[in-house]
Amino acid sequence: MQHHLTFNFKARYYISGEITENTKHILFALHGYGQLAQYFIRKFAALESKGVVVIAPEGLSRFYLDPLEGAGRKTNRVGATWMTKEDRLVDIENYVNYLDTVFAQTVGDRKIPVSVLGFSQGSATASRWILSKKIHFDRLILWAGILPTDMDFQLGNDVLKDKSVVMVYGKDDPFLTDTRFSEMKSLMEKLNTKIEIVTFEGGHDIEGKALLELFV
């Protein structure tokens, strides 16, 4: 029979600077599948001049990106993921608790505007996290990703009723097919909140100009 246990677990996150009285905004940036926070956070470097401190947590499961071939791998590149289909509910519980802890230790009760951005797979992670009701935030940004199909939309409507929701994607994103767009529209209609759509010329990536415009 399968069993679960609870034990102490050490995890890492990255932060672009120090949160001070001069900080104008805090952005939690949740990476996509196969990325690492230490590299993902670099995509937000331009926000430093806007007084934005970026906090990039990392998925709790890491793996080698290249499979074993013969005597070894082509490279030893490593990526992280927030969850898989295996024991998924436990993975979700673990990363929500982890993200709540990162928030408590970095932001706490500070009265500074907070945005939560999820990129690609991180969009589902961000959407589930905000439902924990253990964090205060002002805006949810779904970048190149969509709401999770199993999201508690009734709770989502309650949590997001006075928040800003923004969906950002590149016009040439190969992952956003017609089927994906149809699914995205269907899921968005389940939220009784206004969703701002932002597009840019580009693909499946964080585009600098579109990012800066979110923090004007």
Rosetta constraint file for C-alpha pairs under 8 A:
AtomPair CA 11 CA 58 HARMONIC 7.86 0.50
AtomPair CA 11 CA 60 HARMONIC 6.91 0.50
AtomPair CA 12 CA 57 HARMONIC 6.76 0.50
AtomPair CA 12 CA 58 HARMONIC 6.53 0.50
AtomPair CA 13 CA 37 HARMONIC 6.89 0.50
AtomPair CA 13 CA 55 HARMONIC 7.24 0.50
AtomPair CA 13 CA 56 HARMONIC 5.64 0.50
AtomPair CA 13 CA 57 HARMONIC 4.17 0.50
AtomPair CA 13 CA 58 HARMONIC 5.73 0.50
AtomPair CA 13 CA 102 HARMONIC 7.84 0.50
AtomPair CA 14 CA 37 HARMONIC 6.56 0.50
AtomPair CA 14 CA 38 HARMONIC 6.35 0.50
AtomPair CA 14 CA 41 HARMONIC 7.38 0.50
AtomPair CA 14 CA 55 HARMONIC 5.78 0.50
AtomPair CA 14 CA 56 HARMONIC 5.01 0.50
AtomPair CA 14 CA 57 HARMONIC 6.23 0.50
AtomPair CA 15 CA 41 HARMONIC 7.84 0.50
AtomPair CA 15 CA 53 HARMONIC 7.16 0.50
AtomPair CA 15 CA 54 HARMONIC 5.65 0.50
AtomPair CA 15 CA 55 HARMONIC 4.39 0.50
AtomPair CA 15 CA 56 HARMONIC 6.13 0.50
AtomPair CA 16 CA 41 HARMONIC 7.37 0.50
AtomPair CA 16 CA 45 HARMONIC 7.68 0.50
AtomPair CA 16 CA 48 HARMONIC 7.79 0.50
AtomPair CA 16 CA 53 HARMONIC 5.79 0.50
AtomPair CA 16 CA 54 HARMONIC 5.22 0.50
AtomPair CA 16 CA 55 HARMONIC 6.51 0.50
AtomPair CA 17 CA 53 HARMONIC 5.83 0.50
AtomPair CA 17 CA 54 HARMONIC 7.36 0.50
AtomPair CA 18 CA 53 HARMONIC 7.08 0.50
AtomPair CA 19 CA 23 HARMONIC 5.87 0.50
AtomPair CA 19 CA 53 HARMONIC 6.61 0.50
AtomPair CA 22 CA 51 HARMONIC 7.25 0.50
AtomPair CA 23 CA 51 HARMONIC 5.31 0.50
AtomPair CA 23 CA 52 HARMONIC 6.26 0.50
AtomPair CA 23 CA 53 HARMONIC 6.89 0.50
AtomPair CA 23 CA 112 HARMONIC 7.53 0.50
AtomPair CA 24 CA 50 HARMONIC 7.64 0.50
AtomPair CA 24 CA 51 HARMONIC 5.16 0.50
AtomPair CA 24 CA 52 HARMONIC 5.88 0.50
AtomPair CA 24 CA 112 HARMONIC 6.68 0.50
AtomPair CA 24 CA 113 HARMONIC 7.11 0.50
AtomPair CA 25 CA 51 HARMONIC 6.55 0.50
AtomPair CA 25 CA 52 HARMONIC 4.73 0.50
AtomPair CA 25 CA 53 HARMONIC 6.44 0.50
AtomPair CA 25 CA 112 HARMONIC 6.01 0.50
AtomPair CA 25 CA 113 HARMONIC 5.06 0.50
AtomPair CA 25 CA 114 HARMONIC 5.92 0.50
AtomPair CA 25 CA 115 HARMONIC 7.71 0.50
AtomPair CA 26 CA 52 HARMONIC 5.55 0.50
AtomPair CA 26 CA 53 HARMONIC 4.93 0.50
AtomPair CA 26 CA 54 HARMONIC 5.94 0.50
AtomPair CA 26 CA 55 HARMONIC 7.46 0.50
AtomPair CA 26 CA 112 HARMONIC 6.99 0.50
AtomPair CA 26 CA 113 HARMONIC 6.28 0.50
AtomPair CA 26 CA 114 HARMONIC 4.80 0.50
AtomPair CA 26 CA 115 HARMONIC 6.35 0.50
AtomPair CA 27 CA 52 HARMONIC 6.89 0.50
AtomPair CA 27 CA 53 HARMONIC 6.22 0.50
AtomPair CA 27 CA 54 HARMONIC 4.76 0.50
AtomPair CA 27 CA 55 HARMONIC 6.11 0.50
AtomPair CA 27 CA 114 HARMONIC 5.83 0.50
AtomPair CA 27 CA 115 HARMONIC 4.85 0.50
AtomPair CA 27 CA 116 HARMONIC 5.89 0.50
AtomPair CA 27 CA 117 HARMONIC 7.04 0.50
AtomPair CA 28 CA 54 HARMONIC 5.93 0.50
AtomPair CA 28 CA 55 HARMONIC 4.83 0.50
AtomPair CA 28 CA 56 HARMONIC 5.90 0.50
AtomPair CA 28 CA 57 HARMONIC 7.67 0.50
AtomPair CA 28 CA 114 HARMONIC 7.64 0.50
AtomPair CA 28 CA 115 HARMONIC 6.28 0.50
AtomPair CA 28 CA 116 HARMONIC 4.82 0.50
AtomPair CA 28 CA 117 HARMONIC 5.92 0.50
AtomPair CA 29 CA 41 HARMONIC 7.40 0.50
AtomPair CA 29 CA 54 HARMONIC 6.82 0.50
AtomPair CA 29 CA 55 HARMONIC 6.13 0.50
AtomPair CA 29 CA 56 HARMONIC 4.96 0.50
AtomPair CA 29 CA 57 HARMONIC 7.19 0.50
AtomPair CA 29 CA 116 HARMONIC 6.38 0.50
AtomPair CA 29 CA 117 HARMONIC 4.90 0.50
AtomPair CA 29 CA 118 HARMONIC 6.03 0.50
AtomPair CA 29 CA 119 HARMONIC 7.56 0.50
AtomPair CA 30 CA 37 HARMONIC 7.94 0.50
AtomPair CA 30 CA 56 HARMONIC 6.04 0.50
AtomPair CA 30 CA 57 HARMONIC 6.30 0.50
AtomPair CA 30 CA 58 HARMONIC 7.19 0.50
AtomPair CA 30 CA 116 HARMONIC 7.89 0.50
AtomPair CA 30 CA 117 HARMONIC 6.12 0.50
AtomPair CA 30 CA 118 HARMONIC 4.75 0.50
AtomPair CA 30 CA 119 HARMONIC 6.12 0.50
AtomPair CA 30 CA 122 HARMONIC 5.05 0.50
AtomPair CA 30 CA 123 HARMONIC 7.52 0.50
AtomPair CA 30 CA 125 HARMONIC 7.58 0.50
AtomPair CA 30 CA 126 HARMONIC 6.97 0.50
AtomPair CA 31 CA 35 HARMONIC 6.23 0.50
AtomPair CA 31 CA 36 HARMONIC 7.16 0.50
AtomPair CA 31 CA 37 HARMONIC 6.55 0.50
AtomPair CA 31 CA 40 HARMONIC 6.39 0.50
AtomPair CA 31 CA 56 HARMONIC 7.57 0.50
AtomPair CA 31 CA 57 HARMONIC 7.95 0.50
AtomPair CA 31 CA 58 HARMONIC 7.16 0.50
AtomPair CA 31 CA 59 HARMONIC 7.90 0.50
AtomPair CA 31 CA 118 HARMONIC 6.50 0.50
AtomPair CA 31 CA 119 HARMONIC 5.41 0.50
AtomPair CA 31 CA 120 HARMONIC 7.32 0.50
AtomPair CA 31 CA 121 HARMONIC 7.27 0.50
AtomPair CA 31 CA 122 HARMONIC 5.29 0.50
AtomPair CA 32 CA 81 HARMONIC 7.31 0.50
AtomPair CA 32 CA 118 HARMONIC 7.61 0.50
AtomPair CA 32 CA 119 HARMONIC 5.30 0.50
AtomPair CA 32 CA 120 HARMONIC 4.92 0.50
AtomPair CA 32 CA 121 HARMONIC 4.65 0.50
AtomPair CA 32 CA 122 HARMONIC 4.99 0.50
AtomPair CA 33 CA 79 HARMONIC 7.43 0.50
AtomPair CA 33 CA 80 HARMONIC 6.40 0.50
AtomPair CA 33 CA 81 HARMONIC 5.09 0.50
AtomPair CA 33 CA 82 HARMONIC 7.37 0.50
AtomPair CA 33 CA 120 HARMONIC 7.24 0.50
AtomPair CA 33 CA 121 HARMONIC 5.61 0.50
AtomPair CA 33 CA 122 HARMONIC 7.47 0.50
AtomPair CA 34 CA 63 HARMONIC 7.99 0.50
AtomPair CA 34 CA 65 HARMONIC 6.99 0.50
AtomPair CA 34 CA 78 HARMONIC 7.44 0.50
AtomPair CA 34 CA 79 HARMONIC 4.01 0.50
AtomPair CA 34 CA 80 HARMONIC 4.81 0.50
AtomPair CA 34 CA 81 HARMONIC 5.83 0.50
AtomPair CA 35 CA 39 HARMONIC 7.60 0.50
AtomPair CA 35 CA 40 HARMONIC 6.82 0.50
AtomPair CA 35 CA 78 HARMONIC 7.82 0.50
AtomPair CA 35 CA 79 HARMONIC 4.68 0.50
AtomPair CA 35 CA 80 HARMONIC 5.48 0.50
AtomPair CA 35 CA 81 HARMONIC 7.45 0.50
AtomPair CA 36 CA 40 HARMONIC 6.08 0.50
AtomPair CA 36 CA 58 HARMONIC 6.47 0.50
AtomPair CA 36 CA 59 HARMONIC 7.94 0.50
AtomPair CA 36 CA 78 HARMONIC 7.60 0.50
AtomPair CA 36 CA 79 HARMONIC 5.47 0.50
AtomPair CA 36 CA 80 HARMONIC 5.81 0.50
AtomPair CA 37 CA 41 HARMONIC 5.86 0.50
AtomPair CA 37 CA 56 HARMONIC 5.63 0.50
AtomPair CA 37 CA 57 HARMONIC 6.26 0.50
AtomPair CA 37 CA 58 HARMONIC 5.23 0.50
AtomPair CA 38 CA 42 HARMONIC 7.28 0.50
AtomPair CA 38 CA 56 HARMONIC 7.78 0.50
AtomPair CA 39 CA 43 HARMONIC 7.59 0.50
AtomPair CA 40 CA 44 HARMONIC 7.89 0.50
AtomPair CA 40 CA 56 HARMONIC 7.62 0.50
AtomPair CA 41 CA 45 HARMONIC 7.21 0.50
AtomPair CA 41 CA 54 HARMONIC 7.27 0.50
AtomPair CA 41 CA 55 HARMONIC 7.67 0.50
AtomPair CA 41 CA 56 HARMONIC 6.02 0.50
AtomPair CA 43 CA 206 HARMONIC 6.62 0.50
AtomPair CA 43 CA 208 HARMONIC 7.72 0.50
AtomPair CA 44 CA 48 HARMONIC 7.87 0.50
AtomPair CA 44 CA 54 HARMONIC 7.27 0.50
AtomPair CA 44 CA 208 HARMONIC 7.78 0.50
AtomPair CA 44 CA 211 HARMONIC 7.94 0.50
AtomPair CA 46 CA 50 HARMONIC 7.70 0.50
AtomPair CA 46 CA 208 HARMONIC 7.50 0.50
AtomPair CA 46 CA 212 HARMONIC 7.44 0.50
AtomPair CA 47 CA 51 HARMONIC 6.77 0.50
AtomPair CA 47 CA 52 HARMONIC 5.47 0.50
AtomPair CA 47 CA 53 HARMONIC 7.58 0.50
AtomPair CA 47 CA 212 HARMONIC 6.77 0.50
AtomPair CA 47 CA 215 HARMONIC 7.89 0.50
AtomPair CA 48 CA 52 HARMONIC 5.35 0.50
AtomPair CA 48 CA 53 HARMONIC 6.60 0.50
AtomPair CA 50 CA 215 HARMONIC 7.27 0.50
AtomPair CA 50 CA 216 HARMONIC 7.96 0.50
AtomPair CA 57 CA 99 HARMONIC 7.28 0.50
AtomPair CA 57 CA 102 HARMONIC 7.61 0.50
AtomPair CA 58 CA 80 HARMONIC 7.04 0.50
AtomPair CA 58 CA 82 HARMONIC 7.88 0.50
AtomPair CA 59 CA 80 HARMONIC 5.34 0.50
AtomPair CA 59 CA 81 HARMONIC 4.95 0.50
AtomPair CA 59 CA 82 HARMONIC 4.41 0.50
AtomPair CA 59 CA 83 HARMONIC 7.76 0.50
AtomPair CA 59 CA 95 HARMONIC 7.39 0.50
AtomPair CA 60 CA 80 HARMONIC 6.99 0.50
AtomPair CA 60 CA 81 HARMONIC 6.83 0.50
AtomPair CA 60 CA 82 HARMONIC 6.19 0.50
AtomPair CA 60 CA 95 HARMONIC 6.98 0.50
AtomPair CA 61 CA 80 HARMONIC 5.47 0.50
AtomPair CA 61 CA 81 HARMONIC 5.47 0.50
AtomPair CA 61 CA 82 HARMONIC 6.57 0.50
AtomPair CA 61 CA 83 HARMONIC 7.35 0.50
AtomPair CA 62 CA 78 HARMONIC 6.69 0.50
AtomPair CA 62 CA 79 HARMONIC 5.56 0.50
AtomPair CA 62 CA 80 HARMONIC 4.13 0.50
AtomPair CA 62 CA 81 HARMONIC 6.37 0.50
AtomPair CA 63 CA 78 HARMONIC 5.55 0.50
AtomPair CA 63 CA 79 HARMONIC 5.60 0.50
AtomPair CA 63 CA 80 HARMONIC 6.19 0.50
AtomPair CA 64 CA 76 HARMONIC 6.41 0.50
AtomPair CA 64 CA 77 HARMONIC 5.86 0.50
AtomPair CA 64 CA 78 HARMONIC 4.49 0.50
AtomPair CA 64 CA 79 HARMONIC 6.33 0.50
AtomPair CA 65 CA 76 HARMONIC 7.53 0.50
AtomPair CA 65 CA 77 HARMONIC 5.73 0.50
AtomPair CA 65 CA 78 HARMONIC 5.44 0.50
AtomPair CA 65 CA 79 HARMONIC 6.04 0.50
AtomPair CA 66 CA 73 HARMONIC 6.04 0.50
AtomPair CA 66 CA 74 HARMONIC 6.55 0.50
AtomPair CA 66 CA 75 HARMONIC 6.49 0.50
AtomPair CA 66 CA 76 HARMONIC 7.19 0.50
AtomPair CA 66 CA 77 HARMONIC 7.05 0.50
AtomPair CA 67 CA 73 HARMONIC 6.04 0.50
AtomPair CA 68 CA 72 HARMONIC 5.19 0.50
AtomPair CA 68 CA 73 HARMONIC 4.80 0.50
AtomPair CA 68 CA 74 HARMONIC 7.96 0.50
AtomPair CA 69 CA 73 HARMONIC 5.61 0.50
AtomPair CA 69 CA 74 HARMONIC 7.60 0.50
AtomPair CA 82 CA 91 HARMONIC 7.42 0.50
AtomPair CA 82 CA 92 HARMONIC 7.83 0.50
AtomPair CA 82 CA 95 HARMONIC 7.08 0.50
AtomPair CA 82 CA 121 HARMONIC 7.72 0.50
AtomPair CA 82 CA 122 HARMONIC 7.47 0.50
AtomPair CA 82 CA 125 HARMONIC 7.13 0.50
AtomPair CA 83 CA 88 HARMONIC 6.29 0.50
AtomPair CA 83 CA 91 HARMONIC 5.67 0.50
AtomPair CA 83 CA 92 HARMONIC 6.93 0.50
AtomPair CA 84 CA 88 HARMONIC 5.96 0.50
AtomPair CA 84 CA 91 HARMONIC 7.83 0.50
AtomPair CA 87 CA 91 HARMONIC 6.51 0.50
AtomPair CA 88 CA 92 HARMONIC 6.14 0.50
AtomPair CA 89 CA 93 HARMONIC 6.17 0.50
AtomPair CA 90 CA 94 HARMONIC 6.06 0.50
AtomPair CA 91 CA 95 HARMONIC 6.22 0.50
AtomPair CA 92 CA 96 HARMONIC 6.06 0.50
AtomPair CA 92 CA 125 HARMONIC 7.96 0.50
AtomPair CA 93 CA 97 HARMONIC 6.20 0.50
AtomPair CA 94 CA 98 HARMONIC 6.13 0.50
AtomPair CA 95 CA 99 HARMONIC 5.98 0.50
AtomPair CA 96 CA 100 HARMONIC 6.06 0.50
AtomPair CA 96 CA 128 HARMONIC 7.58 0.50
AtomPair CA 96 CA 129 HARMONIC 5.41 0.50
AtomPair CA 96 CA 132 HARMONIC 7.31 0.50
AtomPair CA 97 CA 101 HARMONIC 6.23 0.50
AtomPair CA 98 CA 102 HARMONIC 6.32 0.50
AtomPair CA 99 CA 103 HARMONIC 6.17 0.50
AtomPair CA 99 CA 129 HARMONIC 7.35 0.50
AtomPair CA 100 CA 104 HARMONIC 6.17 0.50
AtomPair CA 100 CA 129 HARMONIC 7.94 0.50
AtomPair CA 100 CA 134 HARMONIC 6.56 0.50
AtomPair CA 100 CA 135 HARMONIC 6.89 0.50
AtomPair CA 101 CA 105 HARMONIC 6.16 0.50
AtomPair CA 102 CA 106 HARMONIC 6.08 0.50
AtomPair CA 103 CA 107 HARMONIC 5.39 0.50
AtomPair CA 103 CA 108 HARMONIC 6.28 0.50
AtomPair CA 103 CA 135 HARMONIC 7.01 0.50
AtomPair CA 104 CA 108 HARMONIC 4.37 0.50
AtomPair CA 104 CA 109 HARMONIC 7.88 0.50
AtomPair CA 104 CA 135 HARMONIC 7.90 0.50
AtomPair CA 113 CA 137 HARMONIC 6.71 0.50
AtomPair CA 113 CA 138 HARMONIC 6.18 0.50
AtomPair CA 114 CA 136 HARMONIC 7.36 0.50
AtomPair CA 114 CA 137 HARMONIC 4.71 0.50
AtomPair CA 114 CA 138 HARMONIC 5.48 0.50
AtomPair CA 114 CA 139 HARMONIC 6.79 0.50
AtomPair CA 115 CA 137 HARMONIC 5.93 0.50
AtomPair CA 115 CA 138 HARMONIC 5.80 0.50
AtomPair CA 115 CA 139 HARMONIC 4.66 0.50
AtomPair CA 115 CA 140 HARMONIC 5.92 0.50
AtomPair CA 115 CA 141 HARMONIC 7.19 0.50
AtomPair CA 116 CA 126 HARMONIC 6.66 0.50
AtomPair CA 116 CA 137 HARMONIC 7.21 0.50
AtomPair CA 116 CA 139 HARMONIC 6.26 0.50
AtomPair CA 116 CA 140 HARMONIC 5.00 0.50
AtomPair CA 116 CA 141 HARMONIC 6.04 0.50
AtomPair CA 117 CA 122 HARMONIC 7.83 0.50
AtomPair CA 117 CA 123 HARMONIC 7.10 0.50
AtomPair CA 117 CA 126 HARMONIC 6.73 0.50
AtomPair CA 117 CA 140 HARMONIC 6.03 0.50
AtomPair CA 117 CA 141 HARMONIC 4.48 0.50
AtomPair CA 117 CA 142 HARMONIC 5.95 0.50
AtomPair CA 117 CA 143 HARMONIC 6.98 0.50
AtomPair CA 118 CA 122 HARMONIC 4.22 0.50
AtomPair CA 118 CA 123 HARMONIC 3.84 0.50
AtomPair CA 118 CA 124 HARMONIC 7.20 0.50
AtomPair CA 118 CA 125 HARMONIC 6.92 0.50
AtomPair CA 118 CA 126 HARMONIC 5.33 0.50
AtomPair CA 118 CA 127 HARMONIC 7.94 0.50
AtomPair CA 118 CA 141 HARMONIC 6.31 0.50
AtomPair CA 118 CA 142 HARMONIC 5.24 0.50
AtomPair CA 118 CA 143 HARMONIC 5.94 0.50
AtomPair CA 118 CA 145 HARMONIC 7.48 0.50
AtomPair CA 119 CA 123 HARMONIC 5.28 0.50
AtomPair CA 119 CA 142 HARMONIC 6.38 0.50
AtomPair CA 119 CA 143 HARMONIC 4.70 0.50
AtomPair CA 119 CA 144 HARMONIC 5.84 0.50
AtomPair CA 119 CA 145 HARMONIC 6.15 0.50
AtomPair CA 120 CA 124 HARMONIC 7.87 0.50
AtomPair CA 120 CA 142 HARMONIC 7.79 0.50
AtomPair CA 120 CA 143 HARMONIC 6.26 0.50
AtomPair CA 120 CA 144 HARMONIC 4.91 0.50
AtomPair CA 120 CA 145 HARMONIC 4.20 0.50
AtomPair CA 120 CA 146 HARMONIC 7.54 0.50
AtomPair CA 121 CA 125 HARMONIC 6.86 0.50
AtomPair CA 121 CA 145 HARMONIC 6.42 0.50
AtomPair CA 122 CA 126 HARMONIC 5.96 0.50
AtomPair CA 122 CA 145 HARMONIC 7.50 0.50
AtomPair CA 123 CA 127 HARMONIC 6.13 0.50
AtomPair CA 123 CA 141 HARMONIC 7.84 0.50
AtomPair CA 123 CA 142 HARMONIC 5.18 0.50
AtomPair CA 123 CA 143 HARMONIC 6.72 0.50
AtomPair CA 123 CA 144 HARMONIC 7.79 0.50
AtomPair CA 123 CA 145 HARMONIC 5.24 0.50
AtomPair CA 123 CA 146 HARMONIC 5.97 0.50
AtomPair CA 123 CA 147 HARMONIC 6.55 0.50
AtomPair CA 123 CA 148 HARMONIC 7.97 0.50
AtomPair CA 124 CA 128 HARMONIC 6.22 0.50
AtomPair CA 124 CA 145 HARMONIC 7.36 0.50
AtomPair CA 124 CA 146 HARMONIC 6.52 0.50
AtomPair CA 124 CA 147 HARMONIC 5.39 0.50
AtomPair CA 124 CA 148 HARMONIC 4.98 0.50
AtomPair CA 125 CA 129 HARMONIC 6.06 0.50
AtomPair CA 126 CA 130 HARMONIC 6.34 0.50
AtomPair CA 126 CA 140 HARMONIC 7.79 0.50
AtomPair CA 127 CA 131 HARMONIC 6.99 0.50
AtomPair CA 127 CA 140 HARMONIC 7.82 0.50
AtomPair CA 127 CA 147 HARMONIC 6.35 0.50
AtomPair CA 127 CA 148 HARMONIC 7.24 0.50
AtomPair CA 127 CA 151 HARMONIC 7.68 0.50
AtomPair CA 128 CA 132 HARMONIC 7.34 0.50
AtomPair CA 128 CA 148 HARMONIC 7.78 0.50
AtomPair CA 128 CA 151 HARMONIC 6.76 0.50
AtomPair CA 130 CA 134 HARMONIC 7.79 0.50
AtomPair CA 130 CA 135 HARMONIC 7.00 0.50
AtomPair CA 130 CA 159 HARMONIC 7.58 0.50
AtomPair CA 131 CA 155 HARMONIC 6.90 0.50
AtomPair CA 131 CA 156 HARMONIC 6.47 0.50
AtomPair CA 131 CA 159 HARMONIC 6.65 0.50
AtomPair CA 133 CA 159 HARMONIC 7.49 0.50
AtomPair CA 137 CA 163 HARMONIC 7.84 0.50
AtomPair CA 138 CA 163 HARMONIC 5.39 0.50
AtomPair CA 138 CA 164 HARMONIC 6.38 0.50
AtomPair CA 139 CA 163 HARMONIC 5.59 0.50
AtomPair CA 139 CA 164 HARMONIC 4.56 0.50
AtomPair CA 139 CA 165 HARMONIC 5.74 0.50
AtomPair CA 139 CA 166 HARMONIC 7.58 0.50
AtomPair CA 140 CA 163 HARMONIC 7.53 0.50
AtomPair CA 140 CA 164 HARMONIC 6.30 0.50
AtomPair CA 140 CA 165 HARMONIC 4.87 0.50
AtomPair CA 140 CA 166 HARMONIC 6.28 0.50
AtomPair CA 141 CA 165 HARMONIC 5.98 0.50
AtomPair CA 141 CA 166 HARMONIC 4.77 0.50
AtomPair CA 141 CA 167 HARMONIC 5.85 0.50
AtomPair CA 141 CA 168 HARMONIC 7.31 0.50
AtomPair CA 142 CA 146 HARMONIC 6.45 0.50
AtomPair CA 142 CA 147 HARMONIC 7.88 0.50
AtomPair CA 142 CA 165 HARMONIC 7.86 0.50
AtomPair CA 142 CA 166 HARMONIC 6.22 0.50
AtomPair CA 142 CA 167 HARMONIC 4.77 0.50
AtomPair CA 142 CA 168 HARMONIC 6.17 0.50
AtomPair CA 143 CA 167 HARMONIC 5.87 0.50
AtomPair CA 143 CA 168 HARMONIC 4.61 0.50
AtomPair CA 143 CA 169 HARMONIC 5.77 0.50
AtomPair CA 143 CA 206 HARMONIC 7.81 0.50
AtomPair CA 144 CA 167 HARMONIC 7.74 0.50
AtomPair CA 144 CA 168 HARMONIC 6.12 0.50
AtomPair CA 144 CA 169 HARMONIC 4.73 0.50
AtomPair CA 144 CA 170 HARMONIC 7.21 0.50
AtomPair CA 144 CA 173 HARMONIC 7.70 0.50
AtomPair CA 144 CA 176 HARMONIC 7.64 0.50
AtomPair CA 144 CA 204 HARMONIC 6.42 0.50
AtomPair CA 144 CA 205 HARMONIC 7.58 0.50
AtomPair CA 145 CA 169 HARMONIC 7.83 0.50
AtomPair CA 146 CA 184 HARMONIC 5.87 0.50
AtomPair CA 146 CA 187 HARMONIC 8.00 0.50
AtomPair CA 147 CA 151 HARMONIC 7.21 0.50
AtomPair CA 147 CA 184 HARMONIC 7.27 0.50
AtomPair CA 147 CA 187 HARMONIC 6.59 0.50
AtomPair CA 147 CA 188 HARMONIC 7.55 0.50
AtomPair CA 149 CA 187 HARMONIC 7.05 0.50
AtomPair CA 151 CA 156 HARMONIC 7.60 0.50
AtomPair CA 152 CA 156 HARMONIC 6.01 0.50
AtomPair CA 153 CA 157 HARMONIC 5.96 0.50
AtomPair CA 153 CA 190 HARMONIC 6.49 0.50
AtomPair CA 153 CA 191 HARMONIC 6.42 0.50
AtomPair CA 154 CA 158 HARMONIC 6.56 0.50
AtomPair CA 155 CA 159 HARMONIC 6.19 0.50
AtomPair CA 156 CA 160 HARMONIC 5.90 0.50
AtomPair CA 156 CA 191 HARMONIC 7.05 0.50
AtomPair CA 157 CA 161 HARMONIC 5.66 0.50
AtomPair CA 157 CA 191 HARMONIC 5.62 0.50
AtomPair CA 157 CA 192 HARMONIC 5.93 0.50
AtomPair CA 157 CA 193 HARMONIC 7.02 0.50
AtomPair CA 159 CA 163 HARMONIC 7.74 0.50
AtomPair CA 160 CA 164 HARMONIC 7.36 0.50
AtomPair CA 160 CA 165 HARMONIC 7.75 0.50
AtomPair CA 160 CA 193 HARMONIC 7.07 0.50
AtomPair CA 161 CA 192 HARMONIC 7.58 0.50
AtomPair CA 161 CA 193 HARMONIC 6.21 0.50
AtomPair CA 164 CA 194 HARMONIC 7.70 0.50
AtomPair CA 164 CA 195 HARMONIC 7.37 0.50
AtomPair CA 165 CA 193 HARMONIC 7.87 0.50
AtomPair CA 165 CA 194 HARMONIC 7.02 0.50
AtomPair CA 165 CA 195 HARMONIC 5.08 0.50
AtomPair CA 165 CA 196 HARMONIC 6.28 0.50
AtomPair CA 166 CA 195 HARMONIC 5.59 0.50
AtomPair CA 166 CA 196 HARMONIC 4.66 0.50
AtomPair CA 166 CA 197 HARMONIC 5.94 0.50
AtomPair CA 166 CA 198 HARMONIC 7.22 0.50
AtomPair CA 167 CA 195 HARMONIC 6.95 0.50
AtomPair CA 167 CA 196 HARMONIC 6.14 0.50
AtomPair CA 167 CA 197 HARMONIC 4.97 0.50
AtomPair CA 167 CA 198 HARMONIC 6.11 0.50
AtomPair CA 168 CA 197 HARMONIC 6.06 0.50
AtomPair CA 168 CA 198 HARMONIC 4.69 0.50
AtomPair CA 168 CA 199 HARMONIC 5.64 0.50
AtomPair CA 168 CA 200 HARMONIC 7.95 0.50
AtomPair CA 169 CA 173 HARMONIC 7.14 0.50
AtomPair CA 169 CA 198 HARMONIC 6.71 0.50
AtomPair CA 169 CA 199 HARMONIC 5.17 0.50
AtomPair CA 169 CA 200 HARMONIC 6.61 0.50
AtomPair CA 169 CA 203 HARMONIC 7.70 0.50
AtomPair CA 169 CA 204 HARMONIC 7.48 0.50
AtomPair CA 170 CA 199 HARMONIC 5.59 0.50
AtomPair CA 170 CA 200 HARMONIC 4.92 0.50
AtomPair CA 170 CA 201 HARMONIC 5.69 0.50
AtomPair CA 170 CA 202 HARMONIC 4.73 0.50
AtomPair CA 170 CA 203 HARMONIC 4.78 0.50
AtomPair CA 170 CA 204 HARMONIC 6.36 0.50
AtomPair CA 170 CA 205 HARMONIC 7.61 0.50
AtomPair CA 171 CA 199 HARMONIC 6.42 0.50
AtomPair CA 171 CA 200 HARMONIC 6.08 0.50
AtomPair CA 171 CA 201 HARMONIC 5.60 0.50
AtomPair CA 171 CA 202 HARMONIC 5.91 0.50
AtomPair CA 171 CA 203 HARMONIC 6.51 0.50
AtomPair CA 172 CA 201 HARMONIC 6.93 0.50
AtomPair CA 172 CA 202 HARMONIC 5.36 0.50
AtomPair CA 172 CA 203 HARMONIC 4.61 0.50
AtomPair CA 172 CA 204 HARMONIC 7.59 0.50
AtomPair CA 173 CA 202 HARMONIC 6.80 0.50
AtomPair CA 173 CA 203 HARMONIC 3.93 0.50
AtomPair CA 173 CA 204 HARMONIC 4.83 0.50
AtomPair CA 174 CA 203 HARMONIC 6.84 0.50
AtomPair CA 174 CA 204 HARMONIC 7.03 0.50
AtomPair CA 175 CA 180 HARMONIC 7.76 0.50
AtomPair CA 175 CA 204 HARMONIC 7.38 0.50
AtomPair CA 176 CA 180 HARMONIC 5.42 0.50
AtomPair CA 176 CA 181 HARMONIC 6.23 0.50
AtomPair CA 177 CA 181 HARMONIC 6.14 0.50
AtomPair CA 178 CA 182 HARMONIC 6.18 0.50
AtomPair CA 179 CA 183 HARMONIC 6.27 0.50
AtomPair CA 180 CA 184 HARMONIC 6.03 0.50
AtomPair CA 181 CA 185 HARMONIC 6.13 0.50
AtomPair CA 182 CA 186 HARMONIC 6.25 0.50
AtomPair CA 183 CA 187 HARMONIC 6.22 0.50
AtomPair CA 184 CA 188 HARMONIC 6.10 0.50
AtomPair CA 185 CA 189 HARMONIC 6.27 0.50
AtomPair CA 186 CA 190 HARMONIC 6.96 0.50
AtomPair CA 187 CA 191 HARMONIC 7.35 0.50
AtomPair CA 188 CA 195 HARMONIC 7.84 0.50
AtomPair CA 198 CA 210 HARMONIC 7.70 0.50
AtomPair CA 199 CA 210 HARMONIC 7.71 0.50
AtomPair CA 200 CA 207 HARMONIC 7.54 0.50
AtomPair CA 200 CA 210 HARMONIC 6.55 0.50
AtomPair CA 202 CA 207 HARMONIC 7.38 0.50
AtomPair CA 206 CA 211 HARMONIC 7.19 0.50
AtomPair CA 207 CA 211 HARMONIC 6.16 0.50
AtomPair CA 208 CA 212 HARMONIC 6.19 0.50
AtomPair CA 209 CA 213 HARMONIC 6.29 0.50
AtomPair CA 210 CA 214 HARMONIC 6.72 0.50
AtomPair CA 211 CA 215 HARMONIC 7.25 0.50
AtomPair CA 212 CA 216 HARMONIC 6.57 0.50
